[in-house]
Each structure stands twice: as structure tokens, then as C-alpha cells.
Amino acid sequence: MNIVYTAEALATGEGRNGHARSSDGRLDLDLAVPTEMGGSGNGTNPEQLFAAGYAACFHSALQLVARQAGADVTDSAVGARVGIGPNGSGGFALAVTLEVSLPHLDRDAALALTEKAHEVCPYSNATRGNIEVTLTVADDE
């Protein structure tokens, strides 16, 4: 693989109750365990960061495949929900739902582009076979 960019970040403190900062300082934030997991919720958490990254990356992949197909993706959006829970083996696992909104396309065309984007997106390729990812297309009509 020819790497064209590398992101770098450092987590300090107490892991999920700590601090994260990217090497360039553009990301610099406190982390906190969500209240649903017994924490204070007074900071962001890794699942929120993963959801934001996956949504943005998938949206870029969607726009790429739409351009290749000549499809109108004006006003498109991608939402990501990342869940965490016990995996039954003493550890934890993630599950992701991606919801795609393509208001100017019919449902079949939107679904086809969503599935194609799932083949292109680096996050999808990294998680395939490791994390359950559910793709949904919003009813924008």
C-alpha cells in the first residue's frame, strides 16, 4: 500500500477518562465515559469520534461513486451510529449503522450507490468481517 497521509494522535490520562490530541493540535479534547456506561459524560468518547470519522469518510466515498455514476448527490448526508457492548468473551465489540440521505435519487438508485460506497470506503474496508455494519437509506420523500 502506498500511504499518502498518516494521522497521529496521543491519548493521555485514564484512557476513556482522559485527553486526546492530534499531532497537529487540530483535535484537542477531553474524553469521558458516557453516562450510559457509568461515567460522567463530561467529554466526548471514542465511539463518538469513530462515528464522526466513519460518517465523513463514507460520505466522501458516496460522493466519489456518485460522481462516477453521474448521480445527483446535492444535499446528501451520512449519519453514523456506533454502539458498544460486551462481546460474550470477556471483551467488548462495536456495531455500526450508517444512514444515507440522497434526497434527489429514487430508493433503488440510492441503495445501489450506498452499497458501492461501502465497497470503496476505507472505514468499511477496515471493519468488514470485524464489526457488524448495517446500511440504511433514509426515506427522503
C-alpha atoms as a printed R data frame, in Angstrom:
    type eleno elety resid chain resno       x       y       z
1   ATOM     1    CA   MET     A     1   0.000   0.000   0.000
2   ATOM     2    CA   ASN     A     2   1.260   3.458  -0.887
3   ATOM     3    CA   ILE     A     3   0.395   5.554   2.192
4   ATOM     4    CA   VAL     A     4  -0.389   9.155   1.202
5   ATOM     5    CA   TYR     A     5  -1.312  10.507   4.646
6   ATOM     6    CA   THR     A     6  -0.862   9.394   8.246
7   ATOM     7    CA   ALA     A     7  -2.896  10.788  11.137
8   ATOM     8    CA   GLU     A     8  -1.280  10.786  14.545
9   ATOM     9    CA   ALA     A     9  -2.887  11.264  17.954
10  ATOM    10    CA   LEU     A    10  -1.935  10.695  21.571
11  ATOM    11    CA   ALA     A    11  -4.294   9.686  24.380
12  ATOM    12    CA   THR     A    12  -3.255  10.538  27.932
13  ATOM    13    CA   GLY     A    13  -4.816  10.382  31.369
14  ATOM    14    CA   GLU     A    14  -7.059   7.465  32.217
15  ATOM    15    CA   GLY     A    15  -7.964   6.203  28.736
16  ATOM    16    CA   ARG     A    16 -11.675   6.834  28.290
17  ATOM    17    CA   ASN     A    17 -11.438   9.422  31.101
18  ATOM    18    CA   GLY     A    18  -8.511  11.304  29.701
19  ATOM    19    CA   HIS     A    19  -7.469  13.582  26.912
20  ATOM    20    CA   ALA     A    20  -6.744  13.151  23.213
21  ATOM    21    CA   ARG     A    21  -4.719  15.424  20.978
22  ATOM    22    CA   SER     A    22  -3.663  15.101  17.363
23  ATOM    23    CA   SER     A    23  -0.034  15.785  16.483
24  ATOM    24    CA   ASP     A    24  -1.016  18.984  14.663
25  ATOM    25    CA   GLY     A    25  -3.225  20.204  17.537
26  ATOM    26    CA   ARG     A    26  -6.372  20.480  15.418
27  ATOM    27    CA   LEU     A    27  -8.012  17.828  17.587
28  ATOM    28    CA   ASP     A    28  -7.573  18.571  21.275
29  ATOM    29    CA   LEU     A    29 -10.298  17.373  23.608
30  ATOM    30    CA   ASP     A    30 -11.262  15.785  26.875
31  ATOM    31    CA   LEU     A    31 -12.595  12.251  26.935
32  ATOM    32    CA   ALA     A    32 -15.167  10.830  29.337
33  ATOM    33    CA   VAL     A    33 -17.029   7.589  29.767
34  ATOM    34    CA   PRO     A    34 -20.683   8.085  28.690
35  ATOM    35    CA   THR     A    35 -23.284   8.194  31.453
36  ATOM    36    CA   GLU     A    36 -24.876   5.057  29.954
37  ATOM    37    CA   MET     A    37 -21.666   3.211  30.820
38  ATOM    38    CA   GLY     A    38 -21.407   4.654  34.331
39  ATOM    39    CA   GLY     A    39 -19.274   7.678  33.557
40  ATOM    40    CA   SER     A    40 -19.685  11.420  33.882
41  ATOM    41    CA   GLY     A    41 -20.340  12.065  30.196
42  ATOM    42    CA   ASN     A    42 -18.354  15.313  30.563
43  ATOM    43    CA   GLY     A    43 -16.364  14.807  27.388
44  ATOM    44    CA   THR     A    44 -16.521  13.048  24.082
45  ATOM    45    CA   ASN     A    45 -15.788   9.342  23.770
46  ATOM    46    CA   PRO     A    46 -14.089   7.043  21.258
47  ATOM    47    CA   GLU     A    47 -17.422   5.873  19.826
48  ATOM    48    CA   GLN     A    48 -18.451   9.453  19.002
49  ATOM    49    CA   LEU     A    49 -15.111  10.075  17.350
50  ATOM    50    CA   PHE     A    50 -15.398   6.842  15.369
51  ATOM    51    CA   ALA     A    51 -18.973   7.725  14.327
52  ATOM    52    CA   ALA     A    52 -17.886  11.158  13.076
53  ATOM    53    CA   GLY     A    53 -14.900   9.743  11.198
54  ATOM    54    CA   TYR     A    54 -16.868   6.895   9.625
55  ATOM    55    CA   ALA     A    55 -19.741   9.194   8.592
56  ATOM    56    CA   ALA     A    56 -17.360  11.694   6.965
57  ATOM    57    CA   CYS     A    57 -15.298   9.026   5.224
58  ATOM    58    CA   PHE     A    58 -18.372   7.167   3.968
59  ATOM    59    CA   HIS     A    59 -19.882  10.435   2.707
60  ATOM    60    CA   SER     A    60 -16.731  11.091   0.682
61  ATOM    61    CA   ALA     A    61 -16.862   7.561  -0.765
62  ATOM    62    CA   LEU     A    62 -20.537   8.088  -1.591
63  ATOM    63    CA   GLN     A    63 -19.787  11.339  -3.403
64  ATOM    64    CA   LEU     A    64 -16.971   9.652  -5.337
65  ATOM    65    CA   VAL     A    65 -19.125   6.793  -6.606
66  ATOM    66    CA   ALA     A    66 -21.981   9.202  -7.332
67  ATOM    67    CA   ARG     A    67 -19.720  11.390  -9.482
68  ATOM    68    CA   GLN     A    68 -18.554   8.295 -11.358
69  ATOM    69    CA   ALA     A    69 -22.192   7.335 -11.949
70  ATOM    70    CA   GLY     A    70 -23.284  10.868 -12.847
71  ATOM    71    CA   ALA     A    71 -25.792  10.868  -9.971
72  ATOM    72    CA   ASP     A    72 -27.105  13.976  -8.228
73  ATOM    73    CA   VAL     A    73 -25.979  13.913  -4.591
74  ATOM    74    CA   THR     A    74 -26.867  17.513  -3.820
75  ATOM    75    CA   ASP     A    75 -27.946  17.833  -0.167
76  ATOM    76    CA   SER     A    76 -26.699  14.321   0.627
77  ATOM    77    CA   ALA     A    77 -25.768  13.361   4.174
78  ATOM    78    CA   VAL     A    78 -24.494  10.344   6.084
79  ATOM    79    CA   GLY     A    79 -25.225   9.662   9.729
80  ATOM    80    CA   ALA     A    80 -23.397   7.030  11.760
81  ATOM    81    CA   ARG     A    81 -24.467   5.337  14.986
82  ATOM    82    CA   VAL     A    82 -21.761   3.372  16.801
83  ATOM    83    CA   GLY     A    83 -22.842   1.050  19.586
84  ATOM    84    CA   ILE     A    84 -20.601  -0.697  22.089
85  ATOM    85    CA   GLY     A    85 -21.352  -3.673  24.282
86  ATOM    86    CA   PRO     A    86 -19.966  -6.904  25.706
87  ATOM    87    CA   ASN     A    87 -18.932  -9.466  23.102
88  ATOM    88    CA   GLY     A    88 -19.646 -12.511  25.276
89  ATOM    89    CA   SER     A    89 -15.956 -13.430  25.504
90  ATOM    90    CA   GLY     A    90 -14.866 -11.012  28.209
91  ATOM    91    CA   GLY     A    91 -14.245  -8.107  25.853
92  ATOM    92    CA   PHE     A    92 -16.283  -5.537  24.007
93  ATOM    93    CA   ALA     A    93 -17.469  -5.154  20.421
94  ATOM    94    CA   LEU     A    94 -18.816  -2.395  18.218
95  ATOM    95    CA   ALA     A    95 -21.789  -2.282  15.869
96  ATOM    96    CA   VAL     A    96 -22.338   0.451  13.290
97  ATOM    97    CA   THR     A    97 -25.414   1.706  11.464
98  ATOM    98    CA   LEU     A    98 -24.894   4.097   8.561
99  ATOM    99    CA   GLU     A    99 -27.913   6.065   7.370
100 ATOM   100    CA   VAL     A   100 -27.579   7.658   3.960
101 ATOM   101    CA   SER     A   101 -29.756  10.506   2.745
102 ATOM   102    CA   LEU     A   102 -29.860  11.085  -1.020
103 ATOM   103    CA   PRO     A   103 -32.937  13.276  -1.470
104 ATOM   104    CA   HIS     A   104 -32.638  13.657  -5.257
105 ATOM   105    CA   LEU     A   105 -32.457   9.929  -6.058
106 ATOM   106    CA   ASP     A   106 -35.053   7.202  -6.005
107 ATOM   107    CA   ARG     A   107 -34.643   4.497  -3.369
108 ATOM   108    CA   ASP     A   108 -33.141   1.870  -5.715
109 ATOM   109    CA   ALA     A   109 -30.514   4.268  -7.072
110 ATOM   110    CA   ALA     A   110 -29.708   5.491  -3.558
111 ATOM   111    CA   LEU     A   111 -29.308   1.932  -2.300
112 ATOM   112    CA   ALA     A   112 -27.062   0.965  -5.218
113 ATOM   113    CA   LEU     A   113 -24.770   3.948  -4.589
114 ATOM   114    CA   THR     A   114 -24.726   3.218  -0.851
115 ATOM   115    CA   GLU     A   115 -23.658  -0.375  -1.451
116 ATOM   116    CA   LYS     A   116 -20.984   0.758  -3.926
117 ATOM   117    CA   ALA     A   117 -19.675   3.322  -1.439
118 ATOM   118    CA   HIS     A   118 -19.448   0.534   1.155
119 ATOM   119    CA   GLU     A   119 -17.014  -1.265  -1.177
120 ATOM   120    CA   VAL     A   120 -14.878   1.883  -1.623
121 ATOM   121    CA   CYS     A   121 -14.823   3.458   1.851
122 ATOM   122    CA   PRO     A   122 -11.596   2.767   3.810
123 ATOM   123    CA   TYR     A   123 -13.533   2.531   7.091
124 ATOM   124    CA   SER     A   124 -15.869  -0.050   5.558
125 ATOM   125    CA   ASN     A   125 -12.917  -1.995   4.223
126 ATOM   126    CA   ALA     A   126 -11.197  -1.875   7.625
127 ATOM   127    CA   THR     A   127 -14.254  -3.043   9.540
128 ATOM   128    CA   ARG     A   128 -15.558  -5.648   7.080
129 ATOM   129    CA   GLY     A   129 -15.727  -9.012   8.810
130 ATOM   130    CA   ASN     A   130 -14.865  -7.465  12.184
131 ATOM   131    CA   ILE     A   131 -17.769  -5.160  13.005
132 ATOM   132    CA   GLU     A   132 -21.424  -5.538  12.109
133 ATOM   133    CA   VAL     A   133 -22.247  -2.643   9.768
134 ATOM   134    CA   THR     A   134 -25.856  -2.007   8.771
135 ATOM   135    CA   LEU     A   135 -26.563   0.229   5.776
136 ATOM   136    CA   THR     A   136 -29.842   2.125   5.591
137 ATOM   137    CA   VAL     A   137 -31.216   4.623   3.103
138 ATOM   138    CA   ALA     A   138 -33.434   7.361   4.513
139 ATOM   139    CA   ASP     A   139 -36.890   7.912   3.099
140 ATOM   140    CA   ASP     A   140 -36.435  11.482   1.928
141 ATOM   141    CA   GLU     A   141 -39.689  11.741   0.056
